[in-house]
Amino acid sequence: MKTTLTALQIEGNLLAPDMTAQILEGSLKGQSPEDFGFNKTDKLADEIATAWGDAKAYWAAFQRALARLDENNSATSITRELWSVPLLQSLGYDPVYTANAEVVEGQTYAISHRAEPGENKPPIHIIGCRLEVDKRPPSGNPRLSAHALVQEYLNKTEHLWAIATNGFRWRLLRDSSLMTRLTYVEFDLEQILNGENFAEFGLFYRLFHRSRLPEGMDDADKCLLEYYHQEARQQGGRVLGC
């Protein structure tokens, strides 16, 4: 299936090809203002436009700080503090930094944030924009790339969905035993912001908003992302990018 959504990449069977159009149209379950925690009389388009304005302001400040930063700096602090955390707040999150790595089955998982206060809240891992989501840092620490670290953590815990990002590329990950192939939904926000692509930002908002993810571990199988994923599986696994 061809798509004009140039900043979106879907690997694996997390979403079916026709879902993006249905989500943008608001015709799929979970796309009314109330589903995002707004009042019934609120207009979702207005909320997205407000978040878009905020995102552009955060992005401009982040880019100015990045230009002043030493080229050997991974930019982790400013990626988190000036861009990723403020953007997440515009999407309904209350991100909390996790200072101590979690030990699971003898391995450490230094996942940087939770969606909000509480150990059972969805994990969000934010690295510097000068690091790649799929590659280990040149220092060799941590032992895995951001994507691999979050994926392995999901596979070993009761968490079902998570976010991994370097600020430029934003990925939704799900618990999966298919470790031989990367499985994710990714938006290139660098392309979206620099290209003033409001339409794709709208889709990003509709998929990454806090209300899409589980509240915690106990209701993970009832969240909207899981509903979309199960619908995609029932449609037979034909996905974008395949």
C-alpha positions in Angstrom: 0.0 0.0 0.0 1.4 3.4 -1.0 1.3 6.2 1.5 2.2 9.9 1.4 3.1 9.8 5.1 6.9 10.2 4.4 7.9 10.6 8.1 6.2 7.4 9.3 7.8 4.0 9.3 6.0 0.8 10.5 8.0 -2.4 10.9 6.3 -5.6 11.9 2.6 -6.0 12.5 1.9 -3.3 15.0 -0.5 -1.5 12.8 -2.5 -2.4 9.6 -2.0 -0.3 6.5 -5.4 1.3 6.4 -5.4 2.3 10.1 -3.4 5.5 9.6 -6.1 6.9 7.3 -8.8 5.8 9.6 -7.0 7.4 12.6 -6.6 10.7 10.7 -10.2 10.7 9.7 -11.2 10.0 13.3 -13.2 7.0 12.2 -11.3 4.4 14.3 -12.1 3.7 17.9 -10.5 6.1 20.4 -10.4 9.2 18.3 -13.1 11.4 20.0 -12.1 14.3 22.3 -13.3 12.3 25.3 -10.9 9.5 24.4 -8.0 11.9 24.9 -9.3 13.1 28.2 -10.9 16.3 26.9 -14.5 17.5 27.2 -17.0 16.3 24.6 -17.4 19.9 23.4 -13.7 20.4 22.9 -12.4 20.1 19.3 -9.5 17.7 19.0 -8.2 19.6 16.0 -7.7 22.6 18.2 -5.9 20.6 20.9 -3.6 19.2 18.2 -3.0 22.7 16.8 -2.0 23.9 20.3 0.4 21.1 20.7 1.8 21.8 17.3 2.5 25.4 18.2 4.1 24.3 21.5 6.2 21.7 19.6 7.5 24.3 17.1 8.5 26.6 20.0 10.3 23.8 21.9 12.0 22.7 18.7 13.4 26.2 17.9 14.8 26.5 21.4 16.3 23.0 21.2 17.9 23.7 17.9 19.5 26.9 19.1 21.0 25.1 22.1 22.1 22.2 20.0 24.0 24.6 17.6 25.9 26.0 20.6 26.9 22.6 22.0 30.3 21.0 21.5 30.2 18.6 18.6 31.5 15.7 20.8 28.6 16.1 23.3 25.8 13.5 22.8 23.3 16.2 23.6 21.4 13.9 26.0 20.6 16.6 28.6 19.2 19.2 26.2 17.4 16.5 24.1 15.6 15.5 27.3 15.1 18.9 29.0 14.5 21.3 26.2 12.7 19.1 23.7 11.5 15.6 24.6 10.1 16.1 28.1 8.3 19.4 27.1 6.8 17.7 24.0 5.6 14.7 26.1 3.9 17.1 28.5 2.1 18.6 25.5 0.9 15.0 24.8 -0.6 14.5 28.2 2.4 12.9 30.0 4.0 13.8 33.3 7.5 12.3 32.6 9.5 11.3 35.6 13.3 10.7 35.4 14.4 7.3 36.7 17.8 7.7 38.4 18.5 4.1 39.1 18.7 1.3 36.6 16.3 -1.6 37.2 17.7 -5.1 37.5 15.7 -7.9 35.8 17.0 -11.4 35.7 20.4 -10.3 36.5 20.6 -7.6 33.8 20.4 -3.9 34.3 18.0 -1.7 32.4 18.7 2.1 32.6 15.3 3.2 31.2 15.5 7.0 31.6 11.8 7.9 32.3 8.3 6.7 33.2 5.2 8.2 31.6 4.3 9.5 35.0 5.1 8.8 38.7 5.0 5.1 39.5 7.1 2.0 38.8 4.3 0.3 36.9 3.8 3.2 34.5 4.9 2.8 30.8 8.6 3.1 30.2 10.0 6.0 28.1 13.7 5.9 27.2 15.2 9.2 25.9 18.8 9.4 24.6 20.7 12.2 23.0 19.9 13.3 19.5 23.5 12.7 18.4 23.1 9.0 19.3 21.2 6.5 17.1 18.3 4.6 18.3 19.5 1.4 16.7 23.2 1.6 17.6 25.1 1.2 20.8 26.8 4.4 21.9 30.5 4.6 20.9 31.4 4.4 24.6 29.9 0.9 24.8 27.8 2.0 27.7 25.0 1.0 27.9 25.5 -2.5 26.5 22.6 -2.2 24.0 21.1 0.3 21.7 18.1 2.3 23.0 15.8 0.2 20.9 17.3 -3.1 21.9 17.4 -2.1 25.6 13.7 -1.2 25.7 12.6 -4.2 23.6 14.5 -6.6 25.9 13.1 -4.9 28.9 9.5 -5.2 27.6 10.1 -8.9 26.8 11.3 -9.6 30.4 8.7 -7.6 32.3 4.9 -7.2 32.5 5.1 -3.9 30.6 3.5 -4.2 27.2 4.1 -0.8 25.4 7.0 1.7 25.6 8.5 4.7 23.8 12.2 4.9 22.7 13.5 8.2 21.2 16.6 10.2 20.5 14.4 13.3 20.1 14.5 13.1 16.3 13.1 9.6 15.8 10.2 8.5 18.1 9.3 4.8 18.4 6.4 2.9 19.9 7.6 -0.6 20.9 5.5 -3.6 22.1 6.5 -6.7 24.0 7.5 -9.2 21.3 9.3 -12.5 21.0 10.3 -11.7 17.4 13.8 -10.5 18.3 15.2 -11.4 14.9 13.3 -8.5 13.4 12.8 -5.0 14.6 9.1 -4.2 15.3 8.0 -0.6 15.9 6.1 2.4 14.7 8.4 5.3 14.1 7.9 9.0 13.4 10.7 11.2 12.2 10.0 14.4 14.1 13.0 16.1 12.7 11.5 15.8 9.2 8.1 16.8 10.4 9.2 19.9 12.3 11.7 21.1 9.7 9.2 20.4 6.9 6.3 22.1 8.7 4.2 18.9 8.2 1.2 19.5 10.4 -0.8 16.6 9.0 1.8 14.0 10.0 2.2 15.7 13.4 -1.5 15.2 13.8 -1.1 11.4 13.3 1.8 11.4 15.7 -0.3 13.1 18.3 -3.1 10.6 17.8 -0.8 7.6 18.2 1.6 8.9 20.9 -0.8 10.8 23.2 -0.7 9.5 26.8 -4.2 8.2 26.5 -3.1 5.7 23.9 -0.8 3.8 26.2 -1.7 1.7 29.2 -2.3 3.3 32.6 0.1 0.7 34.0 0.9 -3.0 33.8 -2.5 -4.3 35.0 -4.6 -2.7 32.1 -2.0 -3.1 29.4 -4.1 -5.5 27.3 -7.0 -2.9 27.3 -5.2 0.2 26.0 -6.0 1.7 22.6 -2.6 0.8 21.1 -3.2 -2.8 22.0 -6.7 -2.6 20.5 -5.2 -1.3 17.2 -2.5 -4.0 17.3 -5.0 -6.8 17.8 -7.1 -5.4 15.0 -4.1 -5.4 12.7 -3.4 -9.0 13.6 -6.9 -10.0 12.7 -6.5 -8.2 9.3 -3.8 -10.7 8.4 -0.5 -9.0 9.1 -0.2 -7.1 5.8 1.6 -3.9 7.0 3.1 -0.7 5.8 6.7 -1.1 4.7 6.4 -4.7 3.8 
